[in-house]
Amino acid sequence: MSTDAVALPIDLTDDQRAIKDSVQKICAAYDDGYWLKTDETGVFPEPFVADLAAGGFLGIAMPEAYGGSGLGLTEASIVMQTITESGAGFSGASAVHINIFGPMPIVKFGSDEQKRRFLPPLIAGEDKSCFAVTEPNSGLDTSSLETRAEKVGNRWRITGRKIWTTGAQRATKIMIIARTTPKDQCRRPTDGLSLFYTEFDRTKIEANPIPKMGRKAVECNTMFLDGLDVPAEDLIGEEGKGFQYLLHGLNPERVLFAVEAVGLGRAALRRAAQYAKERVVFGRPIGQNQGVAHPLAKSWAELEAANLLAYKAAALYDAGRECGAEANAAKYLGAEAGFNACEAAVLAHGGMGYAKEYFVERYFREAMIARIAPVSREMILNFIAERVLGLPKSY
């Protein structure tokens, strides 16, 4: 792990402040009542996404040549954190999360023709994409994926199952990883996996929403693919290199989850502190009691510490330097700090914390997302133990 000094965005630049202010203005039109309604109805926040697309934020990290802003992970983190911190939480962030760094394999490994064909519609919000990686029998063990892609003439035919695919109900495009060479014929288990970006053909793909704890408006799905035909020109990069391409997006995704969780925790903390000032019991505001005040103060400290590490990881990534340890640790700490803050907010509200009208119960349910996805806490600790501390591999 590098110990060289890295500039941290403790104070945002003027351009970064302008980004934050612009996103805040968009979010201001969508208050907690709006997000409560999406949580109850399950209706996707189309107007919110359209406003972000119109502002150019879906392409914040995409190349300028294709309609993006050409900025870095730091700026993308500012956008996503501002969304969750506004009270939109993961209901808002997850509605656009896939657009921020999901298309990066196309940017880094796609042909010029693929970039011209795929990126502008994504950035403009015209194409809706989903990312299909996880499978029921493999979980975090991506090398054991069973979905297969077979060459048939000048096309690929994909058959298999995926799970926890976000946004498949509205997707027009799908990025999918599938095995193109049997595992027993590969030198390494991670070889023989290929990445495709293609049309979401609903005659060949069945997507079924999974009833879940929170974030009802942004659904996750089980998917069954039965002979999905994919043109050869929709293969991203080289055949068999899909796993390596995925690795390039893992660290940015961890950083984004970290800052999103911190933003959600801040939203919860803001509401809890306000309630603690206003709620009077036994003749005094409950925030005067250390039993209420200290958990909130502790949450603030945890959120700020996690936030610093997340932006350090983003700065390292933007500088082209190794950031695996920092990105993983930031995701771990951000998720834990966000969850702890949301729990403290519910408890500070007492019985009203259990009531939907005070909003913090939704924050609490959504805070679980970052603790589970896109990688478990235990696998992050395994990574740090092995790669940073040099301990033997435990799995």
C-alpha positions in Angstrom: 0.0 0.0 0.0 1.4 3.4 -1.0 2.3 5.8 1.7 3.0 8.8 -0.6 1.1 11.9 0.1 -2.1 12.5 -1.9 -4.1 15.7 -2.1 -7.5 15.3 -0.6 -10.6 17.3 -1.6 -11.2 18.6 1.9 -12.1 21.9 0.3 -13.8 21.4 -3.0 -12.5 23.3 -6.0 -14.7 25.9 -7.6 -15.6 23.5 -10.4 -16.4 20.7 -7.9 -18.5 23.1 -5.8 -20.4 24.0 -9.0 -21.1 20.3 -9.6 -22.3 19.8 -6.1 -24.5 23.0 -6.2 -26.1 21.9 -9.5 -26.9 18.4 -8.2 -28.3 19.9 -5.0 -30.7 22.1 -7.0 -32.0 19.1 -8.9 -32.4 17.1 -5.7 -34.3 20.0 -4.0 -37.2 19.3 -6.3 -37.5 15.8 -4.9 -38.1 15.9 -1.2 -38.5 13.1 1.3 -42.2 12.9 0.5 -41.4 12.1 -3.1 -39.0 9.3 -2.1 -41.4 8.0 0.5 -44.0 7.7 -2.3 -41.6 5.8 -4.6 -40.8 3.5 -1.7 -44.4 2.7 -1.2 -45.5 2.4 -4.8 -42.4 1.0 -6.4 -42.6 3.5 -9.2 -39.2 4.2 -10.7 -38.1 7.9 -10.3 -38.1 8.6 -14.1 -38.4 12.5 -13.7 -35.4 12.6 -11.3 -33.2 10.5 -13.7 -34.3 12.7 -16.6 -33.3 15.8 -14.8 -29.9 14.4 -14.0 -29.4 13.3 -17.6 -30.4 16.8 -18.8 -27.8 18.3 -16.5 -25.1 16.0 -18.1 -24.5 14.1 -14.9 -25.0 10.6 -16.2 -21.8 11.1 -18.2 -19.8 12.8 -15.5 -16.9 10.3 -15.9 -17.4 9.5 -19.6 -15.1 10.9 -22.3 -16.0 14.3 -23.7 -15.7 13.0 -27.3 -18.9 11.0 -26.7 -20.9 13.6 -24.8 -19.5 13.1 -21.3 -17.8 15.5 -19.0 -14.4 13.7 -19.0 -14.1 14.1 -15.2 -12.8 11.6 -12.6 -14.0 9.4 -9.8 -13.7 12.3 -7.4 -16.4 14.3 -9.3 -18.5 11.2 -9.7 -18.3 10.6 -6.0 -19.5 14.2 -5.3 -22.5 13.7 -7.6 -23.5 10.4 -6.0 -23.0 11.5 -2.4 -25.0 14.7 -3.0 -27.9 12.6 -4.1 -28.0 10.3 -1.1 -27.3 13.2 1.3 -30.3 15.0 -0.1 -32.6 12.4 1.4 -33.0 10.5 -1.8 -30.8 7.8 -0.3 -30.2 4.7 -2.3 -33.6 5.0 -4.0 -32.1 8.0 -5.8 -28.5 6.9 -6.1 -29.2 3.4 -7.4 -31.5 4.8 -10.1 -28.4 6.2 -11.8 -25.5 4.3 -10.3 -25.0 2.0 -13.3 -24.5 4.9 -15.6 -21.6 6.4 -13.6 -18.9 3.8 -13.9 -20.9 0.8 -15.2 -20.0 1.6 -18.9 -16.3 1.9 -18.1 -15.4 -1.4 -19.7 -16.7 0.0 -23.0 -14.6 3.2 -22.5 -11.4 1.2 -21.6 -11.7 -1.9 -23.8 -14.3 -1.2 -26.4 -13.5 -0.4 -30.0 -13.9 3.2 -31.4 -17.0 1.9 -33.2 -18.5 0.5 -30.0 -17.9 3.7 -28.1 -19.6 5.8 -30.8 -22.5 3.4 -30.9 -23.0 2.8 -27.2 -21.9 5.7 -25.1 -23.8 8.8 -26.4 -27.3 7.1 -25.9 -26.3 6.1 -22.3 -25.0 9.5 -21.4 -28.1 11.2 -22.8 -30.3 8.8 -20.8 -31.9 7.4 -24.0 -30.6 3.9 -23.4 -31.3 2.2 -20.0 -28.7 -0.3 -19.0 -28.4 -3.2 -16.5 -25.4 -5.2 -15.5 -25.7 -9.0 -15.2 -22.9 -10.6 -13.3 -24.0 -12.5 -10.1 -25.6 -16.0 -10.4 -27.6 -18.1 -7.9 -24.9 -20.8 -7.6 -21.8 -18.6 -7.7 -22.4 -15.6 -5.5 -19.1 -13.7 -5.0 -17.2 -16.5 -6.8 -17.3 -15.0 -10.3 -14.9 -17.6 -11.6 -17.6 -20.2 -11.1 -20.2 -18.5 -13.4 -22.3 -21.0 -15.3 -24.0 -18.8 -17.8 -22.5 -19.7 -21.2 -22.1 -18.0 -24.5 -21.6 -20.3 -27.5 -20.4 -19.2 -31.0 -23.1 -19.8 -33.6 -21.9 -18.5 -37.0 -21.1 -14.8 -36.6 -23.1 -14.5 -33.4 -23.0 -15.6 -29.8 -25.9 -17.4 -28.1 -26.1 -16.9 -24.3 -28.0 -19.2 -22.0 -28.1 -19.2 -18.2 -29.3 -17.5 -15.1 -28.5 -14.2 -13.3 -29.6 -12.8 -10.0 -29.7 -9.4 -8.3 -29.6 -7.6 -11.7 -30.7 -4.0 -11.0 -33.0 -2.2 -13.4 -33.8 -5.1 -15.7 -37.5 -4.1 -15.8 -36.8 -0.9 -17.8 -33.5 -1.8 -19.4 -33.0 -1.5 -23.2 -29.4 -2.7 -23.0 -27.6 -5.3 -20.9 -24.0 -5.8 -20.0 -23.4 -9.4 -19.3 -20.5 -11.7 -18.5 -20.7 -15.3 -19.6 -18.3 -18.2 -20.0 -17.1 -18.7 -23.5 -14.6 -21.4 -22.7 -15.3 -24.2 -20.3 -13.6 -23.8 -16.9 -11.8 -27.1 -17.1 -10.2 -26.0 -20.4 -8.8 -22.8 -18.9 -5.4 -22.2 -17.4 -6.9 -20.2 -14.6 -10.5 -20.3 -13.3 -11.0 -16.6 -14.2 -10.0 -17.2 -17.8 -12.6 -18.0 -20.5 -15.2 -15.4 -19.3 -16.3 -12.8 -21.9 -18.1 -9.5 -21.6 -20.9 -8.4 -23.9 -23.0 -5.3 -24.2 -26.1 -5.8 -26.3 -29.8 -5.3 -26.8 -32.1 -6.4 -23.9 -34.3 -8.9 -25.9 -37.3 -9.6 -23.8 -38.3 -12.5 -26.1 -35.1 -14.3 -24.8 -34.7 -12.8 -21.4 -37.2 -13.3 -18.5 -36.7 -10.9 -15.7 -38.6 -11.2 -12.4 -38.4 -8.7 -9.6 -37.2 -9.9 -6.2 -39.4 -8.7 -3.2 -36.9 -7.1 -0.9 -36.4 -5.0 2.3 -36.0 -1.6 0.8 -35.4 0.6 -2.3 -38.6 -0.7 -3.9 -38.6 1.8 -6.7 -35.3 0.4 -8.1 -35.9 -3.3 -8.5 -33.5 -6.2 -8.5 -34.3 -9.3 -10.6 -33.7 -12.9 -11.2 -33.1 -13.4 -14.9 -33.4 -16.4 -17.2 -31.7 -16.2 -20.6 -32.8 -18.7 -23.1 -30.7 -18.4 -26.3 -30.1 -14.7 -26.3 -28.5 -13.9 -29.7 -25.7 -11.4 -29.5 -23.9 -10.0 -32.6 -20.2 -10.6 -32.7 -19.6 -6.8 -32.8 -21.2 -6.6 -29.3 -18.4 -8.5 -27.6 -16.4 -6.0 -25.6 -12.6 -6.3 -26.0 -11.1 -9.8 -26.4 -12.8 -13.1 -26.0 -12.0 -14.7 -22.6 -10.8 -11.4 -21.0 -14.1 -10.4 -19.4 -13.1 -11.1 -15.8 -10.0 -8.9 -16.2 -12.2 -6.1 -17.6 -14.5 -6.4 -14.6 -11.6 -5.9 -12.2 -11.0 -2.4 -13.6 -14.4 -1.3 -12.4 -14.3 -2.8 -8.9 -12.4 -0.1 -7.1 -14.5 2.8 -8.4 -17.7 0.9 -7.5 -16.4 0.4 -3.9 -15.6 4.1 -3.6 -19.1 5.1 -4.9 -20.8 2.8 -2.5 -18.7 4.3 0.3 -19.6 7.9 -0.4 -23.3 7.0 -1.0 -23.5 5.3 2.4 -21.8 8.3 4.0 -24.3 10.6 2.3 -27.2 8.5 3.5 -25.8 8.6 7.1 -25.5 12.3 6.9 -29.1 12.6 5.9 -30.2 10.5 8.8 -28.0 12.4 11.2 -29.4 15.7 10.1 -32.9 14.6 10.8 -32.0 13.0 14.1 -30.2 16.1 15.3 -33.1 18.3 14.4 -35.6 16.0 16.1 -33.4 15.9 19.2 -33.5 19.7 19.4 -37.2 20.0 19.0 -38.5 17.0 21.0 -39.1 17.9 24.6 -39.6 15.2 27.2 -39.5 15.8 31.0 -39.2 19.5 30.4 -36.1 19.6 28.2 -35.1 18.7 24.6 -34.0 15.1 24.4 -30.7 16.2 22.7 -29.7 17.5 26.1 -29.4 14.0 27.3 -26.0 12.3 26.6 -27.7 9.0 25.9 -29.2 10.6 22.8 -26.4 13.1 22.0 -23.4 10.8 22.2 -24.5 8.2 19.6 -25.2 11.0 17.2 -21.8 12.6 17.9 -20.1 9.3 17.5 -21.9 8.8 14.2 -20.7 12.1 12.9 -17.1 11.2 13.7 -17.4 7.8 12.0 -19.0 9.3 8.9 -16.3 12.0 8.5 -13.4 9.4 8.9 -14.9 7.1 6.4 -15.5 10.0 4.0 -11.8 11.0 4.1 -10.7 7.5 3.2 -13.2 7.3 0.4 -11.9 10.5 -1.2 -8.4 9.5 -0.7 -9.2 6.3 -2.7 -10.8 8.4 -5.4 -7.8 10.8 -5.5 -5.5 7.8 -5.9 -7.6 6.3 -8.7 -7.8 9.6 -10.5 -4.0 9.9 -10.3 -3.7 6.4 -11.9 -2.2 4.9 -8.8 -3.0 1.7 -6.9 -6.0 2.2 -4.6 -7.4 -1.3 -3.9 -6.7 -1.3 -0.2 -8.1 2.2 0.3 -11.2 1.6 -1.9 -12.1 -1.6 -0.1 -11.5 -0.2 3.3 -13.5 2.9 2.4 -16.4 0.8 1.3 -16.3 -1.2 4.6 -16.0 1.8 6.8 -18.6 3.9 4.8 -21.1 1.2 4.9 -20.7 0.6 8.6 -20.7 4.3 9.4 -23.8 4.9 7.3 -25.7 2.0 8.9 -24.7 3.1 12.4 -25.9 6.7 11.8 -29.2 5.5 10.4 -29.7 3.2 13.4 -28.8 6.0 15.8 -31.3 8.3 14.0 -34.1 5.7 14.3 -33.4 5.3 18.0 -33.1 9.0 18.6 -36.7 9.3 17.3 -37.9 6.7 19.7 -41.2 5.2 18.6 -41.6 7.8 15.9 -38.4 6.4 14.3 -40.5 3.4 13.4 -43.1 5.6 11.6 -42.7 6.2 7.9 -43.7 9.9 8.2 -40.3 10.7 9.9 -38.4 9.0 7.0 -35.5 7.6 9.0 -36.9 4.1 8.9 -36.5 4.1 5.1 -32.9 5.3 5.5 -32.3 2.5 8.0 -33.6 -0.2 5.6 -31.6 1.2 2.7 -28.4 1.4 4.7 -28.2 -2.4 4.6 -27.5 -2.3 0.9 -24.0 -1.0 1.2 -23.1 -3.5 3.9 -24.0 -6.4 1.5 -23.3 -5.2 -2.0 -21.3 -5.2 -4.2 -19.0 -7.3 -1.9 -19.5 -8.6 1.6 -17.7 -7.1 4.6 -16.0 -10.4 5.2 -14.5 -10.5 1.7 -13.2 -7.0 2.1 -11.5 -8.0 5.3 -10.1 -11.1 3.6 -8.6 -8.8 0.9 -7.0 -6.4 3.4 -5.6 -9.3 5.5 -4.1 -11.0 2.4 -3.0 -8.0 0.2 -2.1 -5.4 2.8 -1.0 -7.4 5.9 0.5 -10.3 4.0 -1.5 -13.0 5.8 -2.2 -16.4 4.3 -5.3 -16.7 2.0 -8.2 -18.0 4.1 -10.6 -19.2 1.4 
